[in-house]
Amino acid sequence: MNATDRTPADLLRSALAADPARPLVTFYDDATGERVELSVATFANWVAKTANLLQDDLSAAPGDRLALLLPAHWQTAVWLLACSSVGVVAEVGGDPAAADVVVSGPDTLEEARACSGERIALALRPMGGRFPQPPPGFADYAVEVPSQGDRFAPYAPVDPDAPALTVDGLELTGSGLVERARADAAARGLGPGSRVLSGLAYDGWEGLSCGLFAPLASGGSVVLCRHLDQLDERALAGRRESERVTESV
């Protein structure tokens, strides 16, 4: 990866320039049987569309705070990189009442209503499907994002030394996040071609690192598994083999 990358969005741009066709995020939900594989190019396209939605439709600007009330999911990974692209601080599990924007899954809608700013809801249905009926007071992400532009350019440069992410009491700048992700990748022996299988939640740094940032920083990829506890050992071993997993957490 490019040594000059200083934000997660920089890491994604370098990955796109290096090999857009390789897998980046492979997502399983073992409660529904869903499997989604996103190449670097496909993932970057979702990020660009989401960043355009954030910047243009939601009027988010660098330094604004976004309460991210979503589980470990491929769409959560998209939102994390979209926030980095705009310069918005992603507060994982953050307080909606103190946020400028809230992004909620179907299980946290009541909590999310405390946000007085913009509210986005994700149904988290297979293939990014929409809600049968949009939740009152929320825009449905699956309805709003498809029409957004496929390329993104921030209105203001993103400061890599400004806050970028808060999770479980930890606040990181963009550059601090990249440095920490690189250190985690080195400690785990990750490099180009590594495939990390993670069943960790996105409610702490370890889950975010193993489930997104460390593989991205090292030129690897992630097999992100939700409800992994519903898989028996034989099925899990089969997944590791079929997905060519090199590291499991």
Stockholm file with secondary structure:
# STOCKHOLM 1.0

chainA/1-249         MNATDRTPADLLRSALAADPARPLVTFYDDATGERVELSVATFANWVAKTANLLQDDLSAAPGDRLALLLPAHWQTAVWLLACSSVGVVAEVGGDPAAADVVVSGPDTLEEARACSGERIALALRPMGGRFPQPPPGFADYAVEVPSQGDRFAPYAPVDPDAPALTVDGLELTGSGLVERARADAAARGLGPGSRVLSGLAYDGWEGLSCGLFAPLASGGSVVLCRHLDQLDERALAGRRESERVTESV
#=GR chainA/1-249 SS CCTTCCSHHHHHHHHHHHCTTSEEEEEEETTTTEEEEEEHHHHHHHHHHHHHIIIIISCCCTTCEEEEECCSCHHHHHHHHHHHHHTCEEEETCCGGGCSEEEECTTSHHHHTTCSSEEEECCCBGGGBCCSSCCTTCEEHHHHSTTSCSSCCCSSCCCTTSEEEEETTEEEEHHHHHHHHHHHHHHTTCCTTCEEEECCCSSSHHHHIIIIIHHHHHTCEEEEEESGGGSCHHHHHHHHHHTTCSEEC
#=GC SS_cons         CCTTCCSHHHHHHHHHHHCTTSEEEEEEETTTTEEEEEEHHHHHHHHHHHHHIIIIISCCCTTCEEEEECCSCHHHHHHHHHHHHHTCEEEETCCGGGCSEEEECTTSHHHHTTCSSEEEECCCBGGGBCCSSCCTTCEEHHHHSTTSCSSCCCSSCCCTTSEEEEETTEEEEHHHHHHHHHHHHHHTTCCTTCEEEECCCSSSHHHHIIIIIHHHHHTCEEEEEESGGGSCHHHHHHHHHHTTCSEEC
//
